[in-house]
Amino acid sequence: MATEIYVPDARDGHLPVEPKSAYAAAVEEVPVSTPGSNGTSLPYPKHKRADGTISDFQIEDRLIDDVRKLKVAIIGTGLSGVIAASLLPAKVPGIQLTLFEKNADLGGTWYENSYPGVRCDVPATAYQSTFEPKTDWSDEFARGAEIRDYWQEIGRKYGVYEKTQFKTKVERADWDPSRSQWKLVVEKLDTNEIREEWFDFLVPAIGHFNAWKLPEYPGINDYKGFIRHSSNWDPSFDATGKTVAVIGNGASGIQVVPELQPIVKQLDHYARSPTWIAGSLGGRDRLPEPMPFSKEQLEDFKDPKKYLEYRKTLEETYWRRYGSVWKDGEENKNAREKFIDLMAKRLTDKPELLEQIIPAFSPHCRRLTPGPGYLEALTKPNVNFIRNPIKRFTETGIETEDGVHRPVDAVICSTGANVSFAPPFPIVSGDYDLSRDWKHDGKFGFPYSYLGLGVPGFPNLLFIYGPNSGAVAGTIPHAAEVQVTYIARLLRKVSRQGIATATPSRAATDDFVDYCDAFFPRTVFSENCSSWYNGGRAGARVHGVWPGSGAHVNFVRQDPRWEDWEWGCGEAKSMRS
């Protein structure tokens, strides 16, 4: 018969002590205040661990469903910031949100860009939230002002305005390990007041294209005429009857040219690189003229079931177009033939331009742009399409490297923005600063991240639409919602389980980077073209898009791999609740 553990009682101290079993030998007998039936205390056995230590675990006196109220800062109130601020309060109990916005209102890109012709090249019914669908879009491809108004209306409905500090610029963010918090230095732009604020989590939602920049051509500061970046448009500027130069043939340049061409005296369009012009990114081809919905369609949209079916059918065309990114794939070859045929038809009046515009690189190496009316505008008598590189600016115009000087009254620079993905302000942890070290000459040398979401060594930092986070196939609002859901799951875990810090592990991050490095050489993204996919550096590592389709990235984000994260307890003794 096996011996049994026996714990003596104060009442029977005269009895002999029985021999202990092996299990009993691993139990430490310590007196605790456990009342016996006669009001006395019983010594309670304590567990001796395999290493011989005795746990000093202490019970926290709190309810199991109590949550830590996390202070979270969101930087930016564009599409991603508005989605995050709308959804997180419902998904993370007790969250305390503060948003910082350098502008005077919500909207991000759609607030800042008001140049002629600005609109989304994705149908408005797909470029919207799933939780607040708009049924009365004025056009299939909405103009920028209508998109801006839509996101601002969501901000009003979901209390985003009340949580936002407008005209407030984040100057820097520093991680303080002694407090397990982020210290933000912010400036109130209308008063120049500078102050510090502390947060448990930092969520940059600053987008890709908010740091516009003028080109750095020699003599540009000597030019005496009107000069403006398209992302910093002056609404009082009237181009009617003027000689105007438009520099750049990216998305904004392609939209500006057909808007200005009919009203200017002369338009000189400077294009450094050739580019593909697509009919559509999905759904129907874009047309130069308005594409309003019919009365019958708008009436059908009032029926939630019919509207959902319409949107799902449309979005299907976006989710299924990923096959054309593979090098030497049939879909990409077919796309090339289709686009050449489309572009040739649009350039019928100036067929000699086709050779100058068609790129050597494959479709999708750079982001495609539908550009309705753009090629047609290039064929007009008052438009010069100029591929010769710009040498310098003069007081009156622009001189190209072939020695030709062209006087102009105004210059519109559609020359893009900072596409390095490095934050526009220092984000510092230890010896690392992402605004410096994510650049090609920094310590990392590229935007090093785990799933475009977090960075090893940077606790409690969670990006929305960071590097490698957006898919070529799919839609931006849906992708942002999925990222916010991932972040909400992580924040709930932290707030419920007494966790102080959450940081992706270096091993998991290295695995993700290795996967990217093996994946992208198989795609046309790695061909010899300069785009925001590769930070504007042909041949550089691709960090602008996800290594896979929209469906692929959604699948990855559905179930977070908590084993890829490192969890810190701070002063807590346990992370379990």
C-alpha positions in Angstrom: 0.0 0.0 0.0 1.4 3.3 -1.1 2.1 5.9 1.6 -0.1 9.0 1.6 0.7 12.6 2.2 -0.3 13.6 5.7 -0.5 17.2 6.8 -0.7 17.4 10.7 -3.4 19.4 12.3 -2.9 21.5 15.4 -5.3 19.3 17.3 -3.4 16.1 16.8 0.2 17.1 17.4 0.6 14.0 19.6 0.2 11.7 16.7 3.3 10.3 14.9 4.2 11.9 11.6 3.6 9.4 8.7 6.4 9.0 6.1 5.9 11.2 3.0 5.5 10.0 -0.6 7.7 11.2 -3.4 5.0 13.7 -4.2 4.8 15.0 -0.7 8.6 15.5 -0.7 8.0 18.0 -3.5 5.5 20.0 -1.4 6.7 22.8 0.9 4.6 23.1 4.1 4.2 26.8 4.9 1.7 28.4 7.3 -0.9 30.5 5.6 -4.1 32.0 6.9 -6.5 29.2 6.0 -9.1 29.0 8.7 -9.9 25.5 10.1 -13.2 24.5 11.4 -12.4 25.7 14.9 -11.0 29.1 13.6 -7.3 28.0 13.6 -5.1 28.1 10.6 -3.8 25.2 8.6 -0.4 25.0 6.9 -1.1 24.8 3.1 1.3 22.8 0.8 3.3 24.8 -1.6 4.5 23.5 -4.9 8.3 22.9 -5.3 9.2 23.3 -9.0 11.5 20.9 -10.8 14.4 23.3 -10.3 13.9 23.2 -6.6 12.5 26.7 -6.2 9.3 27.6 -4.4 6.9 29.9 -6.2 6.2 33.3 -4.7 3.2 33.9 -6.8 0.7 36.4 -5.4 -3.0 36.6 -6.2 -4.2 39.9 -7.8 -7.4 41.0 -6.2 -9.4 41.8 -9.3 -12.3 40.4 -11.2 -11.3 38.0 -14.1 -13.2 40.2 -16.6 -11.5 43.4 -15.5 -9.4 44.9 -18.3 -6.5 47.3 -18.3 -7.6 50.6 -19.9 -5.0 51.1 -22.6 -4.0 54.6 -23.8 -3.5 54.3 -27.5 -2.3 57.1 -29.9 -3.2 56.9 -33.6 -1.2 59.2 -35.8 -3.2 60.3 -38.9 -6.8 60.5 -39.8 -6.9 59.4 -43.4 -8.8 56.3 -44.4 -6.8 54.0 -42.1 -7.0 56.3 -39.1 -10.7 56.8 -39.4 -11.3 53.1 -39.7 -9.2 52.4 -36.7 -10.8 55.0 -34.6 -14.3 53.9 -35.6 -13.8 50.2 -34.9 -11.3 49.9 -32.0 -13.7 51.3 -29.3 -16.1 48.5 -30.2 -13.5 45.8 -30.4 -11.3 46.7 -27.4 -13.2 47.4 -24.1 -11.9 50.3 -22.1 -9.6 51.6 -24.8 -8.7 55.3 -24.5 -8.0 56.7 -28.0 -6.3 59.9 -29.0 -5.7 60.8 -32.6 -3.2 63.4 -33.9 -3.8 65.1 -37.2 -1.6 67.8 -38.7 -4.4 69.0 -41.0 -7.5 71.0 -40.0 -9.9 68.1 -40.8 -10.2 64.4 -41.5 -9.5 62.8 -44.8 -5.8 62.4 -45.3 -5.0 62.1 -49.0 -8.5 63.0 -49.9 -8.3 66.1 -47.8 -4.9 67.2 -49.0 -5.4 66.6 -52.7 -7.8 68.9 -54.5 -6.0 69.3 -57.9 -8.2 69.3 -61.0 -9.3 65.8 -61.9 -8.5 64.1 -58.6 -10.6 61.0 -58.2 -10.3 57.4 -57.2 -9.4 54.9 -60.0 -11.3 52.2 -58.1 -15.1 52.2 -58.2 -16.5 54.1 -55.2 -18.8 51.2 -54.2 -15.6 49.1 -53.6 -13.6 51.9 -52.1 -15.6 52.3 -48.9 -16.0 50.6 -45.6 -17.9 47.4 -45.1 -19.5 48.7 -41.9 -20.9 52.0 -43.3 -21.7 51.5 -47.0 -22.8 54.6 -49.0 -25.6 53.9 -51.5 -25.9 57.2 -53.3 -22.5 57.8 -54.9 -22.8 60.4 -57.7 -20.4 58.6 -60.0 -19.0 55.1 -60.4 -15.6 56.6 -60.0 -16.1 59.3 -57.4 -14.2 62.6 -57.3 -11.9 63.3 -54.5 -14.2 65.7 -52.7 -17.0 63.2 -52.5 -14.6 60.5 -51.1 -13.3 63.1 -48.6 -16.9 63.9 -47.5 -17.7 60.2 -47.1 -14.9 59.5 -44.7 -15.6 62.7 -42.8 -19.2 61.7 -42.3 -18.0 58.4 -40.9 -15.8 60.4 -38.5 -18.8 62.3 -37.3 -21.0 59.3 -36.8 -18.4 57.2 -34.9 -17.0 60.0 -32.7 -13.6 60.3 -34.4 -13.7 64.1 -34.3 -14.1 64.2 -30.6 -11.0 62.0 -30.2 -8.8 64.0 -32.6 -6.4 66.8 -31.9 -6.3 68.8 -35.2 -3.5 71.0 -36.4 -1.2 68.9 -34.2 1.9 67.5 -35.6 3.9 64.6 -34.0 7.5 65.7 -33.9 9.0 62.5 -32.4 8.1 59.4 -30.5 10.5 57.7 -28.0 10.0 54.4 -26.2 10.7 54.5 -22.5 11.4 51.0 -21.2 11.2 52.1 -17.5 7.5 53.1 -18.0 6.7 50.7 -20.8 5.2 53.6 -22.7 5.7 55.8 -25.7 6.5 59.5 -25.1 5.2 61.7 -27.9 6.4 65.2 -28.5 3.7 67.1 -30.4 3.4 70.6 -31.7 0.1 72.6 -31.9 0.7 74.2 -35.3 -1.5 77.3 -34.8 0.1 78.3 -31.5 3.5 76.6 -31.8 2.9 75.1 -28.3 5.1 72.0 -27.8 4.1 69.4 -25.2 4.7 65.7 -24.2 2.1 63.0 -24.0 2.4 59.4 -22.9 0.7 56.3 -24.4 0.7 52.5 -23.9 0.6 51.9 -27.6 1.5 53.9 -30.7 -0.4 53.2 -34.0 1.0 55.2 -37.0 -1.7 55.4 -39.7 0.2 58.0 -41.8 -0.2 56.4 -45.2 2.2 56.2 -48.1 2.0 59.5 -49.9 1.5 62.3 -47.4 5.1 63.7 -47.6 4.9 65.4 -51.0 8.0 67.1 -52.3 9.0 69.4 -55.0 11.8 68.1 -57.4 15.3 69.3 -56.7 16.2 70.6 -60.2 19.0 73.2 -60.4 17.5 76.7 -60.5 14.0 75.8 -59.3 14.1 78.4 -56.6 15.0 81.1 -59.2 11.8 80.5 -61.3 9.6 83.6 -61.1 6.3 82.1 -62.3 3.6 80.1 -60.5 4.9 76.7 -59.2 3.0 74.2 -57.1 3.0 70.5 -56.2 -0.3 68.9 -57.2 -0.7 67.7 -53.6 -0.5 71.3 -52.4 -2.9 72.7 -54.9 -3.9 76.4 -54.8 -7.6 76.6 -55.6 -7.3 80.3 -56.6 -5.0 79.4 -59.5 -6.6 79.8 -62.9 -4.8 78.1 -65.8 -7.0 79.5 -68.5 -5.0 80.8 -71.4 -1.7 80.2 -69.8 1.4 78.2 -70.9 1.7 75.5 -68.3 4.2 72.7 -67.6 3.1 69.5 -65.9 6.1 67.4 -64.6 5.4 63.8 -63.9 3.2 61.0 -65.3 2.3 59.2 -62.2 -1.3 58.9 -61.0 -1.8 62.6 -60.3 0.0 63.8 -63.5 -2.2 61.5 -65.6 -5.3 63.1 -63.9 -4.1 66.7 -64.1 -3.2 66.7 -67.8 -6.6 66.0 -69.4 -8.2 68.5 -67.0 -5.9 71.4 -67.9 -5.4 70.7 -71.6 -8.8 72.1 -72.8 -8.3 75.5 -71.0 -4.6 76.3 -71.4 -2.9 77.9 -74.3 0.0 75.5 -74.3 0.8 72.4 -72.1 4.3 71.0 -71.9 4.1 67.5 -70.3 7.5 66.2 -69.0 7.6 62.5 -68.5 10.8 60.9 -67.2 9.6 57.3 -67.7 7.2 55.5 -69.9 4.1 54.1 -68.3 1.3 51.6 -68.9 -2.2 53.0 -69.2 -4.9 50.5 -68.3 -8.6 50.5 -69.2 -9.5 49.6 -65.6 -8.2 48.0 -62.5 -11.3 45.9 -62.3 -14.9 46.1 -63.3 -15.9 48.4 -66.2 -13.3 50.4 -68.1 -13.0 54.0 -67.1 -14.3 56.6 -69.5 -13.2 60.3 -69.9 -16.8 61.5 -69.4 -18.8 61.0 -66.1 -20.1 57.6 -65.3 -23.2 58.1 -63.1 -25.3 55.3 -61.8 -28.7 54.9 -63.3 -31.9 55.7 -61.3 -32.7 52.0 -61.3 -29.3 51.1 -59.9 -29.5 53.7 -57.1 -33.0 52.4 -56.2 -31.6 48.8 -56.1 -28.8 50.0 -53.8 -31.3 50.9 -51.2 -32.0 47.2 -50.7 -29.1 46.0 -48.5 -29.2 42.5 -50.0 -29.0 43.7 -53.6 -26.4 46.2 -52.8 -24.2 43.6 -51.0 -24.5 41.3 -54.0 -23.6 44.1 -56.4 -20.5 45.0 -54.4 -19.4 41.5 -53.9 -19.6 40.8 -57.7 -17.6 44.0 -58.4 -15.0 43.3 -55.8 -14.5 39.8 -57.2 -12.9 41.3 -60.2 -10.3 43.0 -58.0 -9.6 39.9 -55.8 -9.0 37.7 -58.9 -6.5 39.8 -60.9 -3.3 38.7 -59.1 -2.3 36.2 -61.7 -1.0 38.9 -64.0 2.0 39.8 -61.6 3.9 36.6 -62.4 7.0 37.0 -64.6 6.5 35.5 -68.0 3.0 34.4 -67.1 0.2 34.2 -69.7 -2.0 36.7 -67.9 0.8 39.3 -67.9 1.5 38.6 -71.6 -2.2 39.0 -72.4 -2.3 42.3 -70.4 0.6 43.7 -72.3 -1.1 42.9 -75.6 -4.4 44.4 -74.4 -2.8 47.6 -73.1 -0.8 48.2 -76.3 -3.9 47.8 -78.3 -5.9 50.2 -76.0 -3.1 52.8 -76.0 -2.7 52.6 -79.8 -6.4 53.4 -80.3 -6.2 56.3 -77.9 -3.2 57.7 -79.7 -4.6 57.5 -83.2 -4.0 61.2 -83.9 -0.3 61.0 -82.9 0.7 57.4 -83.4 4.4 58.3 -83.1 3.9 58.8 -79.3 3.1 55.1 -78.8 6.8 54.1 -79.0 7.8 56.8 -76.4 5.1 55.8 -73.9 5.1 52.0 -73.9 7.6 50.8 -71.3 10.1 48.0 -71.7 9.1 46.6 -68.3 6.0 44.5 -67.8 2.6 45.7 -66.8 2.3 45.9 -63.0 6.0 46.6 -62.4 4.6 50.0 -61.5 1.1 50.5 -60.3 -1.3 50.6 -63.2 -3.3 53.8 -63.8 -6.5 53.8 -66.0 -6.0 57.5 -67.0 -9.2 58.1 -69.1 -8.6 61.1 -71.4 -4.9 61.2 -70.7 -3.6 59.7 -74.0 -6.3 61.6 -75.9 -5.1 64.9 -74.4 -1.5 64.1 -75.5 -2.6 64.1 -79.1 -4.0 67.6 -79.0 -2.2 70.4 -80.9 -1.6 72.4 -77.8 0.3 69.6 -75.9 4.0 68.8 -76.1 5.0 65.4 -74.7 8.6 65.7 -73.6 10.8 62.7 -72.6 14.1 64.6 -72.7 15.3 65.0 -69.1 15.1 68.4 -67.4 18.5 70.0 -67.0 17.5 73.1 -65.0 15.0 75.8 -64.3 15.4 79.4 -65.3 13.6 82.5 -64.2 11.1 82.1 -67.0 10.9 78.4 -67.8 12.5 75.0 -68.1 15.6 73.9 -70.1 16.0 70.2 -71.1 19.3 68.4 -71.6 19.1 68.9 -75.4 19.5 72.6 -74.8 15.9 73.6 -75.6 14.4 76.3 -73.3 10.6 76.4 -73.0 9.1 79.5 -71.3 6.1 78.8 -69.1 3.7 80.8 -67.0 3.1 78.0 -64.4 4.6 74.7 -63.4 2.6 71.9 -61.8 4.8 69.3 -60.2 3.1 65.9 -60.0 6.3 64.3 -58.8 5.0 62.1 -56.1 6.0 61.9 -52.4 8.5 60.2 -50.1 8.1 56.5 -50.9 10.8 55.1 -48.7 8.2 54.2 -46.0 10.5 55.7 -43.4 8.3 57.7 -41.0 8.3 61.5 -41.5 9.3 62.0 -37.8 11.7 60.1 -35.5 10.3 56.9 -34.0 13.1 55.9 -31.5 13.7 52.8 -29.4 17.2 52.3 -28.0 19.8 53.1 -30.7 17.4 52.7 -33.6 15.3 55.4 -35.3 12.9 54.2 -38.0 12.9 57.6 -39.7 16.6 57.0 -40.3 17.2 53.3 -40.2 14.4 52.3 -42.6 16.0 54.3 -45.4 18.4 52.5 -47.8 21.4 53.9 -46.0 20.2 53.3 -42.5 21.0 50.5 -40.0 18.2 48.2 -41.4 18.6 49.5 -45.0 15.0 48.9 -45.8 11.6 49.0 -44.0 12.3 45.9 -41.8 9.1 44.7 -40.3 6.9 41.8 -39.2 4.0 41.6 -41.6 4.2 45.3 -42.1 2.7 45.6 -38.6 5.5 45.7 -36.0 9.3 45.9 -35.6 11.6 43.9 -33.4 13.0 46.1 -30.6 10.1 48.5 -30.9 7.5 47.4 -28.3 3.9 48.4 -28.5 4.3 49.9 -32.0 1.6 48.8 -34.5 1.5 50.2 -38.0 -1.7 50.3 -40.2 -0.7 50.1 -43.8 2.9 49.9 -43.1 5.5 48.4 -45.4 4.6 45.1 -47.3 1.1 45.3 -45.9 -1.1 46.3 -48.8 -2.0 43.8 -51.6 -2.1 44.6 -55.3 -5.3 42.7 -55.5 -8.2 43.6 -53.3 -9.2 47.0 -51.9 -7.5 49.4 -49.5 -10.5 49.9 -47.1 -11.0 46.2 -46.7 -7.3 45.6 -46.1 -7.3 48.4 -43.4 -10.3 46.8 -41.7 -8.5 43.5 -41.5 -5.4 45.1 -40.1 -7.4 46.9 -37.5 -9.1 43.6 -36.5 -5.6 42.0 -36.0 -4.5 45.0 -33.9 -7.7 44.7 -31.8 -7.1 41.1 -31.0 -3.6 41.9 -29.9 -4.8 44.8 -27.7 -7.5 42.7 -26.1 -4.9 40.1 -25.2 -2.7 42.7 -23.7 -5.4 44.4 -21.7 -6.9 41.2 -20.3 -3.7 39.2 -19.5 -1.6 41.8 -17.6 0.8 42.2 -20.5 3.0 45.3 -20.5 4.7 45.0 -23.9 4.2 43.2 -27.2 7.0 43.0 -29.7 7.4 40.8 -32.8 10.4 38.5 -32.4 13.5 39.0 -34.6 13.3 35.3 -35.7 9.7 35.7 -36.9 10.6 39.0 -38.6 13.6 37.5 -40.3 11.4 34.6 -41.5 9.0 37.1 -43.0 11.7 39.1 -44.8 13.2 35.8 -46.1 9.8 34.9 -47.5 9.5 38.3 -49.2 13.0 37.9 -50.7 12.2 34.5 -52.1 8.8 35.6 -53.4 9.3 38.9 -55.2 11.9 37.8 -57.7 9.2 35.6 -59.2 7.1 38.7 -59.9 7.2 41.6 -62.3 7.6 43.9 -59.3 11.3 43.1 -59.3 11.8 44.2 -62.9 13.9 47.2 -63.9 11.4 50.0 -63.1 11.2 52.7 -60.5 8.1 52.7 -58.4 6.8 53.3 -54.9 6.8 49.5 -54.6 10.6 49.6 -54.4 11.0 53.0 -52.8 11.7 54.6 -56.2 14.9 52.6 -56.6 14.9 50.1 -59.5 16.2 46.8 -58.4 15.8 47.5 -54.7 13.9 45.3 -52.3 10.2 45.4 -52.8 8.5 46.8 -49.7 5.4 48.6 -51.0 3.1 45.5 -51.4 2.4 42.2 -49.7 4.1 39.1 -51.0 0.9 37.5 -52.1 -2.7 38.2 -53.1 -5.3 40.0 -51.2 -6.9 36.7 -50.2 -3.5 35.4 -49.0 -2.8 38.4 -46.7 -6.3 38.2 -45.3 -5.9 34.5 -44.5 -2.6 35.3 -42.7 -4.1 38.0 -40.6 -7.2 36.1 -39.6 -5.4 34.0 -36.9 -2.5 35.8 -35.3 0.5 33.6 -34.5 1.1 34.7 -30.9 4.2 32.5 -30.9 5.8 35.1 -33.2 5.5 37.8 -30.5 7.5 38.4 -27.4 5.4 39.4 -24.3 6.7 41.5 -21.4 5.0 41.6 -18.0 6.4 44.8 -16.6 5.7 44.6 -12.9 3.0 41.9 -13.3 3.8 38.4 -12.1 1.8 36.5 -14.7 0.3 37.1 -18.2 -2.5 34.6 -17.6 -5.9 35.6 -16.4 
